[in-house]
Amino acid sequence: MGGGIQVESCVGKGSVFSFAVPLEIWEGSTQRTTVPVGASPDQPLPALNILLVEDSPDNRTITMAYLRDTPYRVEPAENGAIAFEKFTTRHYDLVLMDRQMPVMDGLTATRAIRAWELENQRPPAPIIALTASALKGDQEKCLAAGCTAYLTKPIKEAALLQAIREHSMAAEAKDAIRIRANPTIADLIPEFLENRRSDVTAIQDALDKGDFEIVGRLGHGMRGAGGSWGFQGITDIGAALEQAANHGDAGLSLKWAGELSGYLDRVQVIYD
């Protein structure tokens, strides 16, 4: 290997052995890994929408820094009240919930989210509590409120990445719809899907008013756009919505609005 071995001896004291081996420095050794513990390097991470509920600016900053080099999209909320408002109007795959916050604490927000999911027939999103207390009683309170799991502060990067991966995978439905994003429009897909989430609300509001024209128009738009964006399911649901609206069938229109909501909950976009 081109190295060498040396020895120095002194009578009555002993010997000192030393060696030198030339080694090449691997540049990749200084690169930060973005694959969570336990993940296969060849397995792409899903692009999760994560709601980070934390009142401390410093804690929000470091948590978002931990997740910066992953495909996760993180949106902050400063307290439980803001988090609940965001959760009920947008789609999130996972929630990181601080335990103690002003206005509305984490456990109250979790209970409100679980009640809303039940009322709207939504599958429960994973909620990981972030707590400064390591006491057993605090863990039980978090789980009783509806939290999926909890992490004790200070939050370590590896533990956070592992928890997100474990609980997001556990929450995935067996029939999850995985779609590989077209690289050309990859950065535009989140907004496209978020707009379809808004369409669900708009359709429900229109049906409350008996306005089938709006329902038909939204369905027609989805029928034309879904497949172009890579989401054939949205095209199919849009066509069914348009037809139901043309027949003035409120029950069927509401059913397909629910199908759209369920589709959006199940779809998993893979970004290369």
N, C-alpha and C positions, 0 to 999 in steps of 0.2 A: 504493500500500500504506500511505499515511499516514506515510512516513518522511521523511528529509531528508538532504541532502548539504552539508557545510561544507568550506571551504578557507581556510587561513591561509598567507599568503606573507610572506617577509621578504627584502628585496633583498640579494643576495649570499650568502644562506643556502639558499634553496629554498622549497618549498611542502609543506604537510601537508594531506592530504585525509582526511576522516572522514565516516562516514554512520551513520544510525540507522534501523533497521527494526523496527517492533513485531511480535513473533511471539507466537503463542499457545502456552503450555506444554501439551504433550500428557501427560496423566496416566499413560498407559500406558508412557511411556518409563522410568518408575522401577520398573515391575513386573518381577519376575524371570521369565524364560522357563523353562518346564519341558519344552520340546521339545528333545530331543537334536539336535546338529548333523547336518544332512543329512535330518532328518525333515520330513515335510509337516505343517504346523500343523493341517490338517484330518484327518489320519490319527491315530486314537486309539492310544495306546500300550497294548500288552498288559499285563495285570496279572501280572507275573512274580513267582515265588517265588525269592528270591535268598538264598543262604547266604554270609555274609561271615565269612571265617576270618582273624582278625587278633588277635594277642596284645596289641597296644598299645591301651589304652583311648582315647588321644588320636586314633589313626588310625581306630579304630572310630567314634568320635564324628563326626569330620569327614566320613568316607565316608557315614555314614548321613544326615548333614546335606545332603550333595550330592544324595541320593536322596529326601529327605523330600517334595518337592513333585511326585513322580512317582507313578504307580499301582503301582510296584514295592513288594513286601512283603519287607523285609529281616530276616533272623534271624541274629544273631551267634553265633560260636563262637570260644572263646579259644585253641584249638590244634587240630592236625590230628586228634588222637584223638577229641575231641568232635565235630569236623566229620564224621568218618567215621561215627560212631554216629548222628548226626542224618541224614546223607545216606541211610543204609541203612534208616531207619525212616520217613522222610517224603519228600515230593516237592519237588524243587527244579528250576527251569528253568535256573539258571545259578549258578556258584560263583565267588566272588572269593577267591583263595587267596594268603595271605601266604607268602613264600618261607622265612623263618627264624622258627621258633617253638619253644618248649620242649615237652617231652613227645613230640610228633610233629611234624616239620617239614612244610612244604607239599608238597615233592616226594614224600615217603613217603606222605602222605595221598592225593595224587593217584594214585599207583600203586595204592594200596589201593582207591580208588573205581573206577578203571578195571577192576581185576580183578573187583570185585563186580558191576559192570555187565555184564561179559562172562559171568560165571557165571550171572547171573540174566536174561540175554538182554534187557538194557535198552539203549536207544539212548544213546550217550555224551552227557552233559550238557556244555555249554561250561564250561570251567574257565579263568579268566583269572588268571594268576599276577601277584602284586604284589611286585616285587623292588626292593631298594635298589641293586642292581648293574646297570650299563649295559653290562657287558662282553659281548662276543659269546658267549663260552663259557657264560655264565650263561643266556643266552637258549636256547642249544642244549640245556642240561640241563633247562630247564623243558619244552621241547617233547618231548624224549625221554621225560620222565616221564609225558607224556600231557596236558600243558596245551594248550589250544586257542590261546592267545595270552598275551602278557604286557605289563604296564605298568610303567614305571620310576618309583619314588618320587623326589620327592614327586608324588603323583597329582593331576593337574589335573582340575577338575570337567568341563570340556568333553570331555577325552580319555576320562574314565571313562564318561560318558553315551554317547559315540559308540561305544566298545568294547562296551558292554552291548547297545546296539541292533544293531550289526553282527553280533555273534556269536549273539545270541538269534534273529535273523532267519535267519541261515545254518543254525541248528540246527533250525528249524521244518520238519517234514515237509511234503512237497508236499500231502499230504492232511490237513493239520492241521484239527482240528475247532474252528471259531470260533463261540462262542456269546455273544450279547449278554446281559448280566446284567439281570435284572428289578430296577429301582432299589429296589423295596420291600424286597427281601431281599439286596441286593448285598453288604452287610457280613457276611452269614451264609454266603455261598457258599464262601469258603475253608475254613471249618470242615467244611462238608458234604462237600466233595471230599476233605479230609484224612481224614475218617471212612471214606470209601470206600477210601482207601489202606490204612487199618487193617483194613478188611474183607478185603482181599486176603491179608494175613498171617494173619488169623483163619481164613480158608477153608483155606489151606495147612496150618495147624496141625491143623485139624479133620480134614482128609483123611489126614494122617499117623496119626491115631488111629482113622480109619474112622468118624468121627462125622458121618453125613450129615444128622442132624437140625439141627445148627448150620449146615451149608452151606445146607440148604433154608430155614431161618429167615432167614438173611442175604440169600439170593436173593429171598425173598418181600418182605422189607423194601425192597430196592432196586427191585423191580418196582413197588411201590406209590408210592415217593417220587421216583424219578428224574425222571419227566416233570413232576411238580409243581414241581420246582426248575429246570426248563428243560433237563434232560439226558435226552432220550429214549433215548439210547444206553445209559444206566445202567438204565433200565427194561427194555429189550430183553435186556441181558446178565443182569439179575436174573431175568427169566422163564426164560431158558435154564438158568441155574444151579439154579433151583428144580426144574425138570423133570429135570435130570440127577441131582440129589440124590434125588428121588423114585424114580428108577430104580436108585439105588445105583451109579451109573456114576462111579467115581473118575477115570478118564482124561478123560472129558468134562467133569466138574466142574473138574478142574485146567486144562483147556483154556480154559474160560470165565473162570476166575480170571485166567489170563494175558491174555485179551481185555480184561478189566476194567482190568488194570494198563496195558496198551497204550493203552486209551482215555484213561485219566487222564494218560498221558504226552503224548498228542496234543492234548487239549482246551486251547483257548485262550479264556479268558473276557475279553470286552471290557466295560470299565466306562465308561459315559458320564460 
